[in-house]
Structure formats: structure tokens, C-alpha cells
Amino acid sequence: MAAPGTWAVAPLAASVTLLKCLLIPSYHSTDFEVHRNWLAITHSLPISQWYYEATSEWTLDYPPFFAWFEYMLSFVAQYFDKEMLVVKNLNYASPATVLFQRLSVICTDILFIYGVKECCKCVSGSKKTKGILERPAFVLAVLLLWNFGLLIIDHIHFQYNGFLFGLMLLSVARMFQERHLEAALLFAILMNFKHIFLYVAPAYGIYLLRSYCFTDNKPDGSVQWRSFSCSRLFALGFIVCSVFAVSFGPFIIMGHLPQVLARLFPFKRGLCHAYWAPNFWALYNGADKALSLIGLRLKFLDPEKISKATMTGGLVQGYQHTVLPSVTPFATLVCTLLSIMPAVLHLWRSPRGAKGFLQCLILCALGSFLFGWHVHEKAILMALLPLSLLAVENRKDAGIYLTLVTTGHFSFFPLLFTGPELPLKICLMLLFTVYSFSALRSLFRKEGPLLNWPESIYLIGLVPLEVICEIIYPLSPWQLSFPFVPLLLTSMYCAIGVTYSWIKLYISILTQPLTKKKKRQ
């Protein structure tokens, strides 16, 4: 039976869609030109040239399914403005082009809406509440459909994350419904749309192997090795391999696979994106800058060495560290694997159903965000959205969610740097944050506070940080000489909250008992 509150998905979706339509004229980032260029490439050129075309600096660097997605969109785009499909028309943004691009994101969000609906069915309806608006399923629907981060990233900044996260949520819902083959199919399709989801593949692989391929467990919860099903493993392998064969097969036949992979994994980019994502490497870079200044002041370092170091302005991709050891792609890979390994091993030892899978998925997403190579700040959504499912079920998870979602969303503020978007982003985040706190507090009002006083003080500190970065510092004389300071402060302050949430979530999960003892009759 569907959880009470799932009825609200339709009106909530309608209301947020109306807001998305109102945001059509708003500012858009360079990602708008990225996707316009991909429309032009896939529509105007044969498939053999898709991953070789380099007229624009925004070359096609998503997996083949996304390229085909852009190809299909282009047939609708030609009825809005054919000029947007000309490869040489760089930075083309006619009113018709803007309208089409915006509407294409809004229309494809129907998959996200469906994924939310299916996830709401998986939420327990046993929690007693005064009204239907306080039930977990309704709260979850609001937290997902009105998610501030997804709203501004897709419908102001401009990207197509909505339908991708719709696939992810639908896959998670199928896990809860024990429709494992469908979950595997959806996730395989998702990885061939956007390869960043490869980071959470270990959670899928281990859980499907442990809970689907092994059909029975011992009384203590350990693996019953004799229960392994080769036929189930074959079915999973066939599904995943078939999806990848359909996706990459044409490029393998043409002998273009190395070029495709070179586009998908451009390790020549720097450790961090232009605006540092709030992760461990932001703290690492900040520590290197601080040590450099101390070294200069104490005359331990050569000023010429500092001046030659890249990223001294904090606004470019490459970064040669001055004091601390420079970080290589291989080092970030090792750190990422080490960060997710305890979660994966814990999932193997104690699956605890789909909830254990979801916990591992979130930890894999956070681990890759904290320690990955050239991570974008938007990647935090890969952990925030699934964490919403845990937040409406458990008080501890609700507290972690509030810290992480507030910090993660605030880290998006520098992406919307134009004047008209300043009141808009503040109001939208304030509305979402106030609702998140009040709704989750009402769910767990009898179980104690959701945050302790240090966590509350930390989150309140975001207010003066915003005032400094958006109002005080731009008017100061240091703005011209050190324009990167607001980005540096935002990134490092938010990195503390993200790292803290990751550690707290790990402690919460790893301290849970491996198996639940049966009550004596």
C-alpha cells in the first residue's frame, strides 16, 4: 500500500513547475552554451565525429546515451531556431534558443517527478502525526521536489540533473521494492548518461551480489555460500553488459573507444574546479596557502617560488602546491577508495535490506565528493537527494541531513553571482531551509533536538559569512587585489560542514549492530 502523503506529489510538482517557468528569463551559466553546442554537434555531424569535434572549448564529454539524448532533442530544437544547431555559432543564445533549452529541462523533469513518487511509496507510514502534511511521505516529497540546489542548478545555472536523478531515485525505489533486475537496468542506463554516477557503483555491485545473487543467509546474518545463484549473477551481468554494449558498441566498432574514454576522463584538468568544491582538497589547498603566507612572513620560503605557483588567484584549474605535496589523480583515487571501503565492507557483512544499500550509496557519493579529482560543487546533490529518504525516517539522519543540506546548498551561492539573482537565491534557500528544519522537527518532536549547540552555531555562522562575501568584501579596497577571497572563504567554511557530516554519518552507520538479535518468545 502506498504511504499516506504520496497524493501530494502531483500538486507539489505542478507548483514547482510553475516556478521553473517563471525562472526562464533568469541568468544562465556557460553550461547553457555547453549543451547548445552538444545539440549542434550531434545534429550536424555524423556519429564518427561527435567525440572529435573541437570547434568550441566545450567539447562533448558525457557518455553516449547523453549524446543520443541531445541528438533527439535537436529534432525539436530545429522548430524553435535552426541557428542554434550550427556548430560555428558559438555562444548563440537567441530568445527562442533560451526558451527551448529551459523548456527541455522542465519537460524532462517528469522522470524526476515519477522517481520521487516511487520513493515516497517506500517511506514508512507508521509514524503518528497530527495531520497528513506532517507525514514522512509528504515531507519527503517536498524535500525532493522543492530541493533548492536542484532548482537553481538546473533552472537558473542550467543543467539536466533532474531526469538523471530521477533515474537514480527510481533505481533506489526498485531496490526497496526488491525489483533488483530493474534497479540494475536503471542504474546501468544512468551511468551511460553521466559517468559521475560510477562513484556509487560499488554500493550497487556489493548489495546486488550479497542480497540478490546469494539467496539465503545463516541465522547470524553471515553469507550462506552454498546459496549462491549463478543464474542470477548471469542475469545481472547480461543486463549491465547489454546496456554498455548498446551505448559504446558503435564507437568500439568504429575504433573510437580510446577517444571517447579520453573525453570522459580528462585527467589533464587540475585537482580542483575553478571554484573549489567544499571538500577535503579545498581545506588542503587552503592549508597550503596559509603555510605559504607563514613561510613568507618568517622568510622560510623564496618569494619567487610562490609567485610561480599556479592558482594563486584561486580562479584557475591547475594548482601546483607550494608547501604541501602536490596531489596526483592516482592519489585522489586511492583516497576515494579508502574513504568508501569501510561502507562497502559493512554493507557486505550486514546488508540490512535496502536501507543498508542506501546508506552505503550516500557514503560512496560523499567519499567521492570529498576526495575525488576535479570535483564540481554540484556533485554534492548525489548525496543530498538520497539522504532525504533517511532524514524522514530517523532522527540522527535528520540532523545530519540538515547540516549537510544547508552547507551544501550555501556552497552553490557563488554560482549565481549576478545582482538580480542575489535576492532570489537568498529567498529560495531561506524558504527551503526553514521548511526543512520545521518539518523534520515536527516528525521527531518527541525524540529530542535534531542538532547540538556546536552544529547550530556553525550553521548560524553562514549568515555573517554571506554578509561578508556578498556585501562587505566587494566594497572593500582588497577586492581588486584579492578577488578570490570570498570564494576561498565560502569553499573552506562549507568544506568543514560537509566533512563533519560525512564523519558523523559514518559513525552512525558503523556503530549500528551487524545483525538484529531476535527477541525471545
Beta strands, then each sheet from edge to edge (+ up, - down):
end
